Amino acid sequence: MLTEETLIKILDDYDDAILRVSQAYRDGGVEGLRSRLERAVLNQMSGGEATFSRYAIWANTVRDNIREAIRLINEGKKDDGQKLLVKAANSLSAFSEIQAHLDPFKGDTLL
């Protein structure tokens, strides 16, 4: 169970300029970004119990795309790395757009 103390420790652990990789939901990789987001959203829309774990796995996939992009850029493969960064950013934007439609306090009005 998550306590406020544990929450603060987790947030503190990941709040710096060092890339850290969570060991929770080890599923990730660079493939399946769209399909994992879609499964999480469909689970959310149907009131499914796996919503948060599905979003966590999707988040790890976003993270792994960013990690791979950093690796490629460090190897001098800037264009390949940038493609992965754009893919990750677009997936995050899609998540925000979807949540705006599902926000009970916002209704169907988008920013």
Helices and strands as residue ranges (DSSP letters): H 4-13, H 33-45, H 51-74, H 78-102
